[in-house]
Amino acid sequence: MKILIFGNPLLKQDSLPIKLLPKLKVIYPNIEFKEIDPTENLEFEGPNLTILDTAIGINKVTLLTSLEKIKTNKIYSMHDFDLALNLKLLKKIGKLKDIKIIAIPSTITEEKAIQDISNIINKLHNQQTRAKPS
């Protein structure tokens, strides 16, 4: 299992995923956590992505499995190109099949975030284990 980590350590409201990364690596040593920029070539990460990122407008850790629920802003320049738009473009050109986004609010405590993220990761891991043929 691989989880892509997005965030910006320079922006308080977008830094929590990066802050949680060391703790998650200790809790889940068998999961590959990869810190990545949202505008990088995500298509090279495979057609099935699991992402951990901050989301605006939520008040609890939420698992998103549909891109339709993710709002994209108007694009005026490349500075406006963000993760949501990148994912929707990859889906449209057939490079993305399955998406799971563990969305965390910027206002949650680290302890509560770790607890809620762990619940989701455990659930996803159990689903993957059951889905693999013996």
N, C-alpha and C positions, 0 to 999 in steps of 0.2 A: 504494500500500500504506500502511495506517495501523496503527500499533501503540500500544495503550493501555498506559500505564505506571502501575503501582500501587506504593505503598510509603509509608512514613512516615519522614520524615527525622529524627524525634525518637526513634525506636526503632532502636537499632543492628542488631537482628536483622531489621528490615524496611526498612532504608534503602538497600540496595545498588542496586535498580533506579533510584532517584532519583539516586544517585551516578554511575551509568553513563550516564545520559541525555545529558550534554554530549558524551561520547566517541562515543556511538552516532549522534548528530546529525551529527558530523563525518564519520564513516565512511560514513553513509548519508544524504546530503543530499536524496535524492529520496524518502525515506520520511518520512511524517508521524508523529512521535512525540508523543503527547498524554498529559500527566500528568493523571490523573483519580482521583477518590475512588471507592472500590468501591460506595458506596451512592448514587452519582449516577444519573441516568436513563440507564442503559446502552442502553435500547431506542432512543434517539435516535442512537446510534452505528452503527446498521445491524444487519441480521440475521446478518452474518458478522463475527466479532470475532477479532482477534489481540491477545493480552495478554502483557505481561511482568510477572511478579510473583515475590515470594519464596515459597517453599514449605517447609514444615516436614516433616522425615522423608525427605528425599532427600539424596543425597551428590554428585549431578552435575546439570548442566543437562539438563532433560528437556522434551520436547515432549509436551504432553497434548492429546489430541483428543477425549476422552470425559469428560463430566461425571460419569459413574458412578464414575470413579476418584478423584474429589475428595470428601474427607470433609467433612461439615457437622456442626457441633456443635449441641447442644440449644439452642433459642432460648427464653430466659426474658424478654428485653426487647429493645428496639430496639438496645441496645448490643451484642447478640449477632448482629445482622444483618450478615453479611459478604459478601464477593464470591462465595463458593461458593453460598450460599443465593440471592443475587440472580440468578446465572446459571441456577441450576436452576429458579427461578420463571419467568424469561424464556423458557426452553426449554419449560416446561410450558404457558404461555399462547400459544406459537407466535411469539414475538417474536425468538427466537434460532434460527437454522438451523445455523450452522457455528461451531465454537469451536476456537481454537488458543491454548493457553497455554504460553508459554515460561517454565517454572518454574525458578527458580534457588535453590540452597541458600544460606542466610545465611552459611555458613562458607567459601565459595569465595573465592579471591582475585579482585580486580578484573580482573587480566590474564587469568586463566583463564576468568572469566565472559565477558569480551568475546570471547575466542576461540571459546568454545562457543556463545554467542548468535549470533555472526556466522555460524558454520556452519549453524545452524538458519535464520536469516533468509535466507541465500543459497539454501538448499534450498527454502524457502517461496516466495521470489521467482521461482526457476526454474520451480516448479510453476505459479505464477500466469501466468507468461509463456507457457508451453506451452499452458495451458488457454484463453487468449484466442484468439478466432477472428481470422484474418488479414484 
